[in-house]
Amino acid sequence: MWFQPETDTYLKVTWPDFFGMLVLHRQDEEEQASPIAYLERWHLHNELFGDRVRFVGVLEEDGRLRLVIQQRAIEGEPATLEQINDFFTGNGWQRFMANGEVAYFDPKRQVAISDTHRGNIILMDDGLLAPIDLRVQPLNGALLDYVIKACRKP
Amino acid sequence: MSLSDQLRESRSKHTLKSYDAAVKQLRVFKAVQPVTGRKFGSSGSMQVKEDSAVYQTKSQS
């Protein structure tokens, strides 16, 4: 990750042939995100969290792909876990557990997010939280059914 | 105003503008990251060979 002072942005490059993890996956599916899922994640991130992440391009390295995105740098400090939980649940997200990790589900958009640790969410000085690097995944079919049930568990 | 619009407005008011502040912030946020293996983060350091190809694409957002 590199800060670019001329645009006040960070340039982020994926590891070769690795595009992050999914929030949830079926047993017969890869747990790692595809390049398309990685780009969809950022598209949803922009829509849900008011960001302006841009897809810059693709690097090819020994036949392996690395995707490059550009994200505006935000000033602030790490939010606390309590602030993070209050932020999501206060804005309609339902908390559930996915593979032992905290995750949230938006029943209106049928989208799940995870990786909501302190290093991924900035507390701005007006009290709002700016997510910067969450897993974001649209759900349907069996995964959607599973999450709806998981959200009902106390 | 939707949450997304509020965040868009707030993000634009809280842009981090200096290299020194960015370095300091990266240290602070790295310190609170959970200790995990590489697979939990999708981005990493760039080690690009000179013959690597870069394909420019149109903006997604």
Backbone of each chain as ProteinMPNN parsed JSONL, in Angstrom:
{"seq_chain_A": "MWFQPETDTYLKVTWPDFFGMLVLHRQDEEEQASPIAYLERWHLHNELFGDRVRFVGVLEEDGRLRLVIQQRAIEGEPATLEQINDFFTGNGWQRFMANGEVAYFDPKRQVAISDTHRGNIILMDDGLLAPIDLRVQPLNGALLDYVIKACRKP", "coords_chain_A": {"N_chain_A": [[0.858, -1.19, 0.0], [0.558, 2.193, -0.855], [0.968, 5.635, -0.17], [-0.211, 8.373, -1.99], [0.696, 11.491, -2.351], [0.028, 13.462, -4.194], [-2.564, 13.02, -4.947], [-3.872, 12.518, -2.62], [-4.436, 9.877, -1.921], [-4.492, 6.284, -1.356], [-2.671, 3.712, -2.935], [-3.484, 0.468, -3.63], [-2.43, -2.871, -3.931], [-3.15, -6.157, -4.894], [-2.071, -9.353, -3.538], [-0.189, -11.657, -5.61], [-2.363, -13.445, -7.69], [-4.218, -13.623, -5.629], [-7.101, -12.569, -4.077], [-8.335, -11.806, -1.771], [-10.627, -12.882, 0.865], [-13.807, -14.587, 0.952], [-16.844, -13.653, 2.665], [-18.576, -15.693, 3.322], [-18.874, -19.063, 2.15], [-19.961, -21.712, -0.008], [-19.77, -25.275, 0.626], [-18.72, -26.556, -1.577], [-17.318, -24.63, -2.84], [-14.616, -22.296, -3.481], [-12.896, -20.708, -0.772], [-11.623, -18.402, -1.159], [-11.808, -15.204, -2.702], [-12.75, -14.51, -6.083], [-11.194, -12.72, -8.856], [-13.258, -11.183, -9.999], [-15.12, -11.168, -7.908], [-13.65, -9.701, -6.092], [-13.571, -7.174, -7.297], [-16.287, -6.617, -7.384], [-16.768, -6.454, -4.698], [-15.507, -4.015, -4.032], [-17.033, -2.277, -5.528], [-19.538, -2.528, -4.268], [-18.733, -1.662, -1.758], [-18.231, 1.061, -2.273], [-20.854, 1.897, -2.838], [-22.266, 1.303, -0.456], [-20.836, 2.52, 1.628], [-20.11, 5.088, 0.956], [-17.684, 5.579, -0.364], [-14.983, 6.23, -2.736], [-13.586, 4.369, -4.307], [-11.393, 3.469, -6.872], [-10.896, 1.35, -9.636], [-7.797, 0.679, -10.839], [-6.158, -0.903, -12.505], [-4.538, -3.832, -13.925], [-1.834, -5.844, -12.946], [0.547, -7.98, -14.394], [2.385, -10.709, -13.375], [4.772, -12.967, -13.766], [2.853, -14.559, -15.031], [0.84, -14.409, -13.217], [-1.889, -12.668, -11.669], [-2.3, -9.343, -10.444], [-4.375, -7.091, -8.877], [-5.062, -3.624, -9.016], [-6.044, -0.953, -7.023], [-7.312, 2.325, -6.202], [-7.671, 4.408, -3.432], [-9.209, 6.951, -1.561], [-7.445, 8.646, 1.015], [-8.218, 8.722, 4.442], [-8.587, 10.801, 7.252], [-8.197, 10.086, 10.684], [-8.839, 8.003, 13.591], [-8.388, 4.612, 14.834], [-11.508, 3.022, 15.225], [-13.282, 1.94, 18.177], [-14.129, -1.447, 19.214], [-16.658, -1.505, 20.294], [-17.77, 0.868, 19.283], [-17.753, 0.187, 16.609], [-19.538, -1.996, 16.496], [-21.88, -0.725, 17.401], [-22.211, 1.141, 15.376], [-22.767, -0.391, 13.041], [-24.997, -2.022, 13.817], [-26.729, -0.026, 14.559], [-27.346, 1.065, 12.156], [-28.964, -0.663, 10.815], [-27.786, -3.112, 10.233], [-27.486, -6.599, 10.832], [-26.047, -8.566, 13.317], [-24.017, -11.486, 13.08], [-22.371, -14.702, 13.357], [-19.688, -15.872, 11.431], [-17.832, -18.508, 10.455], [-16.571, -18.394, 12.95], [-16.008, -15.733, 13.19], [-16.974, -12.305, 13.736], [-19.653, -11.015, 11.877], [-21.754, -9.052, 9.689], [-25.074, -8.474, 8.5], [-27.007, -7.056, 5.981], [-30.296, -6.884, 5.723], [-31.93, -5.591, 3.934], [-30.508, -5.022, 1.575], [-29.439, -7.476, 1.223], [-26.767, -8.203, 1.725], [-23.641, -9.235, 3.009], [-21.088, -8.499, 5.415], [-17.7, -8.704, 6.625], [-14.632, -8.993, 8.552], [-14.439, -6.795, 10.163], [-12.634, -5.498, 11.91], [-10.647, -3.368, 14.158], [-8.577, -2.244, 12.709], [-9.596, -1.779, 10.245], [-11.473, 0.182, 10.158], [-12.17, 3.545, 10.299], [-12.464, 6.074, 12.693], [-13.869, 9.112, 12.26], [-13.561, 12.674, 12.975], [-16.108, 13.712, 13.309], [-17.572, 11.777, 14.403], [-18.587, 9.814, 12.771], [-18.089, 6.624, 11.189], [-15.678, 5.36, 8.976], [-15.521, 2.747, 6.962], [-12.788, 0.954, 5.557], [-11.683, -1.316, 4.416], [-13.248, -3.787, 4.11], [-14.576, -7.152, 3.914], [-16.995, -7.693, 1.537], [-20.016, -8.994, 0.484], [-22.493, -9.98, -1.742], [-25.479, -11.854, -1.159], [-27.225, -14.894, -1.964], [-29.629, -17.546, -2.543], [-28.743, -20.597, -0.927], [-26.788, -19.597, 0.818], [-27.825, -17.141, 1.582], [-30.152, -17.981, 2.896], [-28.941, -19.353, 5.009], [-27.654, -17.277, 6.415], [-29.772, -15.638, 7.175], [-31.022, -17.322, 9.0], [-28.912, -17.576, 10.836], [-28.768, -15.022, 11.858], [-30.958, -14.945, 13.48], [-30.268, -16.345, 15.671], [-29.603, -16.12, 19.164]], "CA_chain_A": [[0.0, 0.0, 0.0], [1.387, 3.387, -0.985], [0.264, 6.918, -0.147], [0.117, 9.225, -3.127], [0.37, 12.834, -1.869], [-0.531, 14.332, -5.257], [-4.015, 12.788, -5.052], [-4.372, 12.188, -1.276], [-5.02, 8.533, -2.016], [-3.623, 5.111, -1.232], [-2.698, 2.732, -4.011], [-3.432, -0.866, -3.044], [-2.188, -3.916, -4.924], [-3.381, -7.477, -4.292], [-1.027, -10.351, -3.691], [-0.367, -12.356, -6.889], [-3.423, -14.468, -7.762], [-4.976, -13.696, -4.371], [-7.99, -11.418, -4.125], [-9.056, -11.725, -0.505], [-11.487, -13.984, 1.266], [-15.243, -14.345, 0.975], [-17.459, -13.685, 3.996], [-19.131, -17.045, 3.434], [-18.812, -19.808, 0.889], [-20.537, -23.051, 0.048], [-18.74, -26.303, 0.834], [-18.09, -26.934, -2.84], [-16.735, -23.435, -3.447], [-13.388, -21.749, -2.915], [-13.104, -19.694, 0.262], [-10.99, -17.177, -1.615], [-12.588, -14.455, -3.689], [-12.242, -14.433, -7.454], [-10.947, -11.324, -9.239], [-14.542, -10.5, -10.195], [-15.694, -10.931, -6.576], [-12.86, -8.617, -5.489], [-14.028, -5.898, -7.87], [-17.671, -6.425, -6.932], [-16.653, -6.03, -3.302], [-15.212, -2.576, -3.973], [-18.205, -1.58, -6.072], [-20.517, -2.48, -3.176], [-18.146, -0.812, -0.71], [-18.514, 2.453, -2.669], [-22.297, 2.154, -2.721], [-22.742, 1.205, 0.93], [-20.081, 3.306, 2.599], [-19.789, 6.415, 0.445], [-16.278, 5.713, -0.763], [-14.773, 6.443, -4.172], [-12.489, 3.492, -4.725], [-11.296, 3.306, -8.329], [-10.082, 0.26, -10.165], [-6.746, 1.299, -11.658], [-5.737, -1.793, -13.574], [-4.053, -5.178, -13.617], [-0.424, -6.136, -13.16], [0.795, -9.385, -14.651], [3.705, -11.019, -12.839], [5.019, -14.41, -13.968], [1.582, -15.205, -15.38], [-0.132, -14.255, -12.126], [-2.52, -11.354, -11.729], [-2.434, -8.489, -9.262], [-5.307, -6.01, -9.176], [-4.647, -2.358, -8.409], [-7.124, 0.007, -6.784], [-6.921, 3.601, -5.592], [-8.673, 4.763, -2.42], [-8.917, 8.203, -0.882], [-6.963, 8.49, 2.393], [-9.115, 9.385, 5.392], [-7.96, 11.155, 8.523], [-8.944, 9.652, 11.856], [-8.184, 7.008, 14.428], [-9.141, 3.35, 14.821], [-12.721, 2.973, 16.055], [-13.281, 0.836, 19.143], [-15.029, -2.53, 18.82], [-18.016, -1.099, 20.687], [-18.235, 1.85, 18.289], [-17.983, -0.53, 15.35], [-20.781, -2.756, 16.625], [-22.989, 0.24, 17.471], [-22.361, 1.767, 14.055], [-23.452, -1.275, 12.09], [-26.339, -2.419, 14.275], [-27.551, 1.18, 14.562], [-27.707, 1.41, 10.779], [-29.781, -1.706, 10.195], [-27.073, -4.37, 9.987], [-27.709, -7.621, 11.858], [-24.797, -9.252, 13.634], [-24.006, -12.944, 13.161], [-21.019, -15.264, 13.357], [-19.342, -16.63, 10.224], [-16.527, -19.157, 10.652], [-15.98, -17.94, 14.2], [-15.737, -14.299, 13.161], [-18.14, -11.427, 13.706], [-20.042, -10.533, 10.549], [-23.015, -8.304, 9.723], [-25.933, -8.725, 7.34], [-27.987, -6.017, 5.665], [-31.426, -7.622, 5.144], [-32.545, -4.818, 2.852], [-29.719, -5.218, 0.357], [-28.993, -8.865, 1.206], [-25.306, -8.149, 1.623], [-22.94, -9.53, 4.269], [-19.729, -7.964, 5.542], [-16.903, -9.203, 7.753], [-13.319, -8.356, 8.689], [-14.749, -5.475, 10.725], [-11.762, -5.233, 13.065], [-10.309, -1.958, 14.369], [-7.648, -1.771, 11.691], [-10.285, -1.577, 8.964], [-12.554, 1.16, 10.276], [-11.642, 4.816, 10.809], [-13.363, 7.004, 13.376], [-13.603, 10.501, 11.857], [-13.799, 13.509, 14.166], [-17.526, 14.033, 13.466], [-18.198, 10.619, 15.034], [-18.949, 8.779, 11.793], [-17.049, 5.631, 10.925], [-15.392, 5.126, 7.558], [-14.9, 1.46, 6.643], [-11.814, 1.125, 4.474], [-11.192, -2.548, 3.777], [-14.044, -4.908, 4.598], [-15.095, -8.125, 2.951], [-18.387, -7.355, 1.237], [-20.461, -10.078, -0.396], [-23.941, -10.141, -1.931], [-25.878, -13.228, -0.86], [-28.466, -15.432, -2.519], [-29.772, -18.996, -2.411], [-28.497, -21.27, 0.347], [-26.013, -18.725, 1.715], [-28.762, -16.151, 2.119], [-30.988, -18.691, 3.885], [-28.098, -19.649, 6.174], [-27.384, -16.049, 7.176], [-31.035, -15.206, 7.802], [-31.185, -18.167, 10.191], [-27.83, -17.266, 11.788], [-29.082, -13.734, 12.499], [-32.031, -15.158, 14.466], [-29.706, -16.974, 16.871], [-29.256, -15.111, 20.165]], "C_chain_A": [[0.89, 1.234, 0.0], [0.51, 4.631, -0.933], [0.746, 7.756, -1.321], [-0.276, 10.662, -2.779], [-0.249, 13.738, -2.936], [-2.042, 14.157, -5.401], [-4.668, 12.5, -3.698], [-5.049, 10.813, -1.269], [-3.973, 7.475, -1.673], [-3.783, 4.255, -2.485], [-2.541, 1.361, -3.359], [-3.316, -1.911, -4.144], [-2.395, -5.276, -4.26], [-2.119, -8.326, -4.375], [-1.249, -11.067, -5.027], [-1.407, -13.478, -6.782], [-4.165, -14.656, -6.437], [-5.793, -12.414, -4.211], [-8.883, -11.329, -2.889], [-9.954, -12.922, -0.284], [-12.958, -13.582, 1.133], [-15.72, -14.285, 2.424], [-17.918, -15.107, 4.289], [-18.969, -17.751, 2.088], [-19.475, -21.162, 1.077], [-19.412, -24.069, 0.168], [-18.016, -26.659, -0.457], [-17.453, -25.737, -3.55], [-15.427, -23.058, -2.762], [-13.726, -20.744, -1.823], [-12.478, -18.357, -0.133], [-11.851, -16.509, -2.685], [-11.928, -14.532, -5.065], [-11.905, -12.979, -7.775], [-12.25, -10.536, -9.416], [-15.194, -10.189, -8.847], [-14.963, -9.787, -5.87], [-13.34, -7.258, -6.003], [-15.463, -5.592, -7.45], [-17.689, -5.919, -5.495], [-16.405, -4.526, -3.212], [-16.36, -1.752, -4.529], [-19.276, -1.434, -4.986], [-20.028, -1.585, -2.039], [-18.427, 0.675, -1.026], [-19.984, 2.795, -2.437], [-22.751, 2.235, -1.265], [-22.109, 2.234, 1.848], [-19.534, 4.618, 2.045], [-18.334, 6.63, 0.071], [-16.189, 5.942, -2.276], [-13.576, 5.624, -4.644], [-12.547, 3.317, -6.237], [-10.451, 2.088, -8.661], [-9.078, 0.864, -11.129], [-6.322, 0.383, -12.797], [-5.212, -3.113, -13.047], [-2.556, -5.255, -13.883], [-0.301, -7.624, -13.444], [2.226, -9.702, -14.245], [3.911, -12.524, -12.911], [3.718, -15.164, -14.244], [0.531, -15.109, -14.304], [-0.64, -12.827, -12.089], [-2.474, -10.64, -10.384], [-3.341, -7.335, -9.666], [-4.919, -4.771, -8.375], [-5.865, -1.453, -8.238], [-6.554, 1.251, -6.104], [-8.041, 4.029, -4.655], [-8.265, 6.048, -1.719], [-8.485, 7.939, 0.566], [-7.827, 9.33, 3.323], [-8.399, 9.605, 6.717], [-8.828, 10.675, 9.685], [-8.176, 8.604, 12.619], [-8.978, 5.702, 14.381], [-10.366, 3.442, 15.733], [-12.581, 1.839, 17.058], [-14.247, -0.249, 18.658], [-16.478, -2.196, 19.174], [-18.586, -0.086, 19.685], [-18.572, 1.165, 16.966], [-19.31, -1.286, 15.404], [-21.994, -1.815, 16.65], [-23.273, 0.865, 16.105], [-23.159, 0.867, 13.109], [-24.871, -1.629, 12.565], [-27.285, -1.206, 14.308], [-27.978, 1.62, 13.172], [-28.331, 0.231, 10.035], [-29.08, -3.015, 9.9], [-27.325, -5.325, 11.151], [-26.431, -8.424, 12.057], [-24.987, -10.77, 13.621], [-22.558, -13.42, 13.157], [-20.811, -16.085, 12.082], [-17.936, -17.192, 10.402], [-15.813, -18.622, 11.89], [-15.674, -16.459, 14.261], [-17.042, -13.519, 13.179], [-18.392, -10.98, 12.266], [-21.371, -9.798, 10.697], [-23.748, -8.522, 8.407], [-26.912, -7.573, 7.181], [-29.185, -6.697, 4.993], [-32.085, -6.895, 3.977], [-31.814, -5.069, 1.526], [-29.246, -6.66, 0.187], [-27.491, -8.965, 0.927], [-24.724, -8.472, 2.993], [-21.552, -8.906, 4.237], [-19.019, -8.657, 6.7], [-15.538, -8.535, 7.693], [-13.461, -6.949, 9.268], [-13.915, -5.214, 11.986], [-11.321, -3.762, 13.074], [-9.387, -1.387, 13.285], [-8.304, -1.468, 10.355], [-11.359, -0.504, 9.015], [-12.046, 2.417, 10.984], [-12.753, 5.621, 11.477], [-12.971, 8.426, 12.965], [-14.032, 11.432, 12.994], [-15.239, 14.016, 14.279], [-18.3, 12.844, 14.051], [-18.619, 9.534, 14.066], [-17.773, 7.836, 11.565], [-16.902, 5.404, 9.42], [-14.743, 3.753, 7.392], [-13.931, 1.621, 5.47], [-11.427, -0.179, 3.782], [-11.941, -3.776, 4.287], [-14.258, -5.944, 3.495], [-16.563, -7.785, 2.751], [-18.88, -8.36, 0.206], [-21.982, -10.078, -0.534], [-24.31, -11.602, -1.739], [-27.133, -13.615, -1.638], [-28.511, -16.929, -2.236], [-29.497, -19.507, -1.006], [-27.718, -20.387, 1.328], [-26.905, -17.672, 2.356], [-29.644, -16.793, 3.195], [-30.203, -18.938, 5.174], [-27.921, -18.392, 7.046], [-28.657, -15.539, 7.859], [-31.283, -16.017, 9.077], [-30.149, -17.811, 11.252], [-28.117, -15.963, 12.536], [-30.169, -13.884, 13.567], [-31.491, -15.755, 15.763], [-29.32, -15.891, 17.874], [-27.746, -14.991, 20.337]], "O_chain_A": [[1.856, 1.314, 0.758], [-0.547, 4.688, -1.562], [1.941, 7.836, -1.606], [-1.447, 11.024, -2.894], [-0.972, 14.678, -2.607], [-2.724, 15.041, -5.919], [-5.874, 12.265, -3.628], [-6.111, 10.634, -0.672], [-2.767, 7.721, -1.694], [-4.882, 4.099, -3.017], [-1.582, 1.121, -2.626], [-4.012, -1.845, -5.157], [-1.867, -5.519, -3.174], [-1.221, -8.058, -5.173], [-2.372, -11.089, -5.531], [-1.332, -14.336, -5.902], [-4.681, -15.739, -6.163], [-5.243, -11.312, -4.21], [-10.016, -10.852, -2.946], [-10.038, -13.836, -1.104], [-13.305, -12.403, 1.193], [-15.057, -14.816, 3.315], [-17.674, -15.645, 5.369], [-18.932, -17.115, 1.034], [-19.538, -21.688, 2.188], [-18.257, -23.778, -0.143], [-16.839, -27.021, -0.436], [-17.093, -25.827, -4.724], [-15.166, -23.445, -1.623], [-14.714, -20.015, -1.924], [-12.758, -17.321, 0.47], [-12.53, -17.176, -3.466], [-10.705, -14.608, -5.181], [-12.3, -12.086, -7.025], [-12.335, -9.369, -9.033], [-15.747, -9.108, -8.648], [-15.574, -9.004, -5.143], [-13.495, -6.312, -5.231], [-15.808, -4.439, -7.191], [-18.506, -5.076, -5.124], [-17.029, -3.841, -2.401], [-16.627, -0.65, -4.05], [-19.849, -0.359, -4.806], [-20.806, -0.846, -1.436], [-18.813, 1.44, -0.142], [-20.309, 3.856, -1.904], [-23.52, 3.12, -0.89], [-22.767, 2.761, 2.745], [-18.6, 5.191, 2.606], [-17.816, 7.742, 0.179], [-17.186, 5.857, -2.993], [-12.671, 6.142, -5.299], [-13.605, 3.051, -6.807], [-9.42, 1.838, -8.036], [-9.457, 1.488, -12.12], [-6.145, 0.837, -13.927], [-5.412, -3.466, -11.884], [-2.072, -4.79, -14.915], [-0.97, -8.438, -12.808], [3.168, -9.055, -14.704], [3.269, -13.271, -12.172], [3.514, -16.272, -13.747], [-0.558, -15.663, -14.449], [0.08, -11.89, -12.432], [-2.595, -11.261, -9.328], [-3.104, -6.678, -10.679], [-4.507, -4.859, -7.219], [-6.619, -1.219, -9.183], [-5.471, 1.227, -5.518], [-9.214, 4.019, -5.029], [-7.109, 6.211, -1.329], [-9.082, 7.114, 1.257], [-8.129, 10.489, 3.039], [-7.705, 8.726, 7.229], [-10.047, 10.841, 9.667], [-7.007, 8.342, 12.335], [-10.125, 5.695, 13.933], [-10.265, 3.888, 16.876], [-11.843, 0.882, 16.818], [-15.084, 0.004, 17.791], [-17.405, -2.558, 18.449], [-19.749, -0.181, 19.292], [-19.543, 1.516, 16.296], [-20.107, -1.223, 14.467], [-23.005, -2.078, 16.0], [-24.426, 1.084, 15.734], [-24.105, 1.314, 12.461], [-25.827, -1.541, 11.794], [-28.491, -1.348, 14.108], [-28.872, 2.455, 13.028], [-28.248, 0.129, 8.811], [-29.698, -3.94, 9.374], [-27.37, -4.91, 12.309], [-25.817, -8.898, 11.101], [-26.003, -11.276, 14.097], [-21.635, -12.626, 12.974], [-21.661, -16.893, 11.708], [-16.966, -16.439, 10.489], [-14.599, -18.423, 11.878], [-15.145, -15.972, 15.259], [-18.075, -13.994, 12.708], [-17.466, -10.616, 11.54], [-22.036, -9.916, 11.726], [-23.14, -8.725, 7.356], [-27.567, -7.166, 8.141], [-29.106, -7.052, 3.817], [-32.723, -7.521, 3.131], [-32.442, -5.298, 0.493], [-28.716, -7.025, -0.863], [-27.03, -9.689, 0.045], [-25.25, -8.034, 4.017], [-20.925, -8.798, 3.184], [-19.659, -9.137, 7.637], [-15.31, -7.63, 6.891], [-12.711, -6.037, 8.918], [-14.441, -4.76, 13.002], [-11.584, -3.015, 12.131], [-9.423, -0.192, 12.991], [-7.656, -0.961, 9.439], [-12.078, -0.294, 8.038], [-11.558, 2.359, 12.112], [-13.827, 5.823, 10.911], [-11.875, 8.889, 13.281], [-14.783, 11.022, 13.878], [-15.566, 14.689, 15.256], [-19.524, 12.894, 14.179], [-18.976, 8.436, 14.493], [-16.613, 8.215, 11.73], [-17.89, 5.275, 8.697], [-13.548, 3.601, 7.648], [-14.22, 2.335, 4.51], [-10.896, -0.15, 2.671], [-11.333, -4.697, 4.832], [-14.136, -5.646, 2.307], [-17.293, -7.607, 3.726], [-18.242, -8.558, -0.828], [-22.687, -10.168, 0.471], [-23.545, -12.492, -2.111], [-27.986, -12.776, -1.929], [-27.54, -17.506, -1.745], [-29.955, -18.929, -0.021], [-27.965, -20.429, 2.533], [-26.753, -17.353, 3.536], [-29.854, -16.22, 4.264], [-30.719, -18.76, 6.278], [-28.032, -18.458, 8.271], [-28.61, -15.063, 8.993], [-31.699, -15.473, 10.1], [-30.473, -17.75, 12.438], [-27.754, -15.817, 13.703], [-30.285, -13.041, 14.457], [-32.138, -15.694, 16.808], [-28.773, -14.857, 17.489], [-27.278, -14.186, 21.143]]}, "seq_chain_B": "MSLSDQLRESRSKHTLKSYDAAVKQLRVFKAVQPVTGRKFGSSGSMQVKEDSAVYQTKSQS", "coords_chain_B": {"N_chain_B": [[-31.028, 12.109, 4.593], [-29.078, 9.488, 3.248], [-27.112, 6.869, 4.838], [-24.892, 6.265, 3.285], [-24.597, 8.622, 1.765], [-24.099, 10.442, 3.823], [-21.665, 9.46, 4.74], [-20.115, 9.787, 2.466], [-19.999, 12.547, 2.268], [-18.764, 13.136, 4.696], [-16.328, 11.777, 4.458], [-15.156, 13.3, 2.445], [-14.604, 15.596, 3.807], [-12.68, 14.833, 5.539], [-10.198, 14.223, 4.465], [-7.029, 12.797, 4.298], [-4.022, 14.478, 4.152], [-1.217, 14.61, 4.081], [2.044, 13.203, 3.591], [3.573, 12.508, 5.847], [1.589, 12.336, 7.826], [0.187, 10.201, 6.8], [2.013, 8.097, 7.018], [2.257, 7.972, 9.786], [-0.381, 7.315, 10.434], [-0.658, 4.792, 9.193], [1.042, 3.267, 10.78], [-0.307, 3.365, 13.247], [-2.75, 2.082, 12.646], [-1.834, -0.383, 11.798], [-0.9, -1.393, 14.157], [-3.196, -2.093, 15.533], [-4.269, -4.116, 14.094], [-5.556, -7.431, 13.852], [-3.567, -10.329, 14.652], [-2.757, -12.237, 12.058], [-2.514, -14.657, 9.367], [-1.262, -14.298, 5.977], [-3.443, -14.781, 4.323], [-5.638, -13.416, 5.176], [-5.62, -10.858, 4.36], [-5.907, -8.959, 1.4], [-4.158, -7.368, 0.001], [-0.746, -6.514, -0.701], [2.834, -5.996, -0.473], [4.485, -4.507, -3.251], [6.234, -6.163, -5.685], [7.435, -5.808, -8.452], [8.385, -6.959, -11.572], [10.506, -5.643, -14.159], [9.504, -6.214, -16.658], [6.863, -6.538, -16.286], [3.449, -6.228, -17.126], [1.204, -3.514, -17.341], [-2.138, -2.892, -17.427], [-4.196, -0.409, -18.299], [-7.375, 0.546, -17.22], [-10.799, 1.624, -17.547], [-12.319, 3.872, -15.161], [-13.928, 2.468, -12.312], [-15.729, 3.496, -10.537]], "CA_chain_B": [[-29.818, 11.737, 3.863], [-28.726, 8.094, 3.524], [-25.806, 6.668, 5.478], [-23.855, 6.35, 2.256], [-24.394, 10.048, 1.445], [-23.436, 11.062, 4.989], [-20.262, 9.037, 4.765], [-19.434, 10.391, 1.314], [-19.753, 13.945, 2.632], [-17.791, 13.166, 5.788], [-15.016, 11.374, 3.917], [-14.565, 14.409, 1.678], [-14.138, 16.606, 4.77], [-11.638, 14.261, 6.384], [-9.149, 13.653, 3.624], [-5.684, 12.865, 4.871], [-3.353, 15.222, 3.09], [0.243, 14.696, 4.062], [2.773, 11.932, 3.611], [3.947, 12.204, 7.232], [0.379, 11.895, 8.521], [-0.156, 8.867, 6.277], [2.951, 7.134, 7.622], [1.863, 7.843, 11.191], [-1.654, 6.599, 10.489], [-0.445, 3.38, 8.852], [1.621, 2.62, 11.968], [-1.364, 3.24, 14.262], [-3.722, 1.069, 12.223], [-1.164, -1.689, 11.764], [-0.767, -1.845, 15.546], [-4.462, -2.655, 16.035], [-4.703, -5.229, 13.232], [-5.401, -8.748, 14.471], [-2.423, -11.089, 14.154], [-3.259, -13.314, 11.191], [-1.661, -14.986, 8.233], [-1.423, -13.488, 4.791], [-4.673, -15.003, 3.57], [-6.716, -12.563, 5.631], [-5.55, -9.554, 3.702], [-5.758, -9.209, -0.025], [-3.123, -6.571, -0.642], [0.582, -6.696, -0.149], [3.867, -5.148, -1.042], [4.603, -4.702, -4.696], [7.539, -6.536, -6.201], [7.062, -5.932, -9.854], [9.522, -7.039, -12.477], [10.494, -4.574, -15.166], [8.726, -6.571, -17.849], [5.455, -6.716, -15.948], [2.562, -5.394, -17.947], [0.136, -2.808, -16.651], [-3.23, -2.607, -18.346], [-5.055, 0.649, -17.782], [-8.79, 0.325, -17.505], [-11.592, 2.782, -17.189], [-12.668, 3.947, -13.753], [-15.069, 1.632, -11.95], [-16.694, 4.189, -9.687]], "C_chain_B": [[-29.425, 10.303, 4.236], [-27.367, 8.015, 4.208], [-24.684, 6.829, 4.459], [-23.552, 7.81, 1.899], [-23.692, 10.777, 2.595], [-21.955, 10.722, 5.009], [-19.473, 9.661, 3.619], [-19.05, 11.835, 1.646], [-18.664, 14.029, 3.707], [-16.394, 12.786, 5.303], [-14.354, 12.542, 3.192], [-14.039, 15.514, 2.596], [-12.953, 16.114, 5.587], [-10.546, 13.584, 5.558], [-7.777, 13.851, 4.272], [-4.741, 13.424, 3.805], [-1.83, 15.255, 3.129], [0.884, 13.314, 4.186], [3.113, 11.533, 5.046], [2.744, 11.689, 8.028], [-0.02, 10.494, 8.072], [0.735, 7.799, 6.903], [2.563, 6.877, 9.076], [0.576, 7.023, 11.307], [-1.478, 5.111, 10.188], [0.137, 2.617, 10.034], [0.539, 2.357, 13.019], [-2.332, 2.119, 13.89], [-3.096, -0.326, 12.143], [-1.089, -2.271, 13.176], [-2.05, -2.48, 16.086], [-5.017, -3.767, 15.141], [-4.596, -6.539, 14.009], [-4.215, -9.48, 13.857], [-2.955, -12.276, 13.363], [-2.24, -13.611, 10.109], [-2.002, -14.126, 7.04], [-2.807, -13.608, 4.177], [-5.805, -14.081, 4.009], [-6.649, -11.155, 5.066], [-5.281, -9.765, 2.231], [-4.622, -8.433, -0.662], [-1.784, -6.761, 0.047], [1.593, -5.784, -0.801], [4.051, -5.476, -2.513], [6.043, -5.044, -5.058], [7.318, -6.828, -7.672], [8.308, -5.976, -10.716], [9.38, -5.983, -13.574], [9.627, -4.913, -16.365], [7.248, -6.817, -17.537], [4.588, -5.757, -16.752], [1.508, -4.733, -17.071], [-0.918, -2.448, -17.673], [-4.149, -1.574, -17.721], [-6.492, 0.352, -18.159], [-9.565, 1.561, -17.129], [-11.995, 2.709, -15.72], [-13.911, 3.124, -13.465], [-16.128, 2.439, -11.234], [-17.391, 5.327, -10.4]], "O_chain_B": [[-29.438, 9.946, 5.414], [-26.577, 8.958, 4.167], [-23.659, 7.45, 4.738], [-22.391, 8.188, 1.748], [-22.814, 11.612, 2.376], [-21.105, 11.577, 5.261], [-18.306, 10.02, 3.78], [-17.943, 12.287, 1.352], [-17.767, 14.87, 3.641], [-15.403, 13.402, 5.694], [-13.147, 12.752, 3.307], [-13.146, 16.273, 2.219], [-12.293, 16.907, 6.257], [-10.043, 12.518, 5.912], [-7.434, 14.942, 4.728], [-4.672, 12.903, 2.692], [-1.216, 15.885, 2.268], [0.335, 12.399, 4.801], [2.964, 10.371, 5.424], [2.857, 10.736, 8.799], [-0.508, 9.695, 8.871], [0.261, 6.725, 7.272], [2.541, 5.737, 9.54], [0.459, 6.151, 12.167], [-2.079, 4.266, 10.851], [-0.221, 1.463, 10.272], [0.473, 1.275, 13.603], [-2.689, 1.299, 14.736], [-3.766, -1.327, 12.396], [-1.199, -3.482, 13.368], [-1.997, -3.31, 16.993], [-6.1, -4.295, 15.396], [-3.635, -6.732, 14.753], [-3.891, -9.279, 12.687], [-3.531, -13.204, 13.929], [-1.24, -12.909, 9.958], [-2.928, -13.316, 7.091], [-3.303, -12.655, 3.574], [-6.815, -13.963, 3.315], [-7.556, -10.353, 5.29], [-4.513, -10.651, 1.855], [-4.162, -8.789, -1.747], [-1.711, -7.12, 1.222], [1.241, -4.905, -1.588], [3.798, -6.599, -2.95], [6.961, -4.281, -4.758], [7.049, -7.962, -8.067], [9.185, -5.121, -10.596], [8.285, -5.503, -13.868], [9.078, -4.024, -17.016], [6.482, -7.245, -18.4], [4.972, -4.617, -17.013], [0.983, -5.36, -16.15], [-0.632, -1.78, -18.667], [-4.807, -1.849, -16.717], [-6.782, -0.046, -19.287], [-9.038, 2.451, -16.461], [-12.011, 1.637, -15.115], [-14.839, 3.084, -14.274], [-17.311, 2.108, -11.31], [-18.232, 6.004, -9.809]]}, "name": "protein", "num_of_chains": 2, "seq": "MWFQPETDTYLKVTWPDFFGMLVLHRQDEEEQASPIAYLERWHLHNELFGDRVRFVGVLEEDGRLRLVIQQRAIEGEPATLEQINDFFTGNGWQRFMANGEVAYFDPKRQVAISDTHRGNIILMDDGLLAPIDLRVQPLNGALLDYVIKACRKPMSLSDQLRESRSKHTLKSYDAAVKQLRVFKAVQPVTGRKFGSSGSMQVKEDSAVYQTKSQS"}
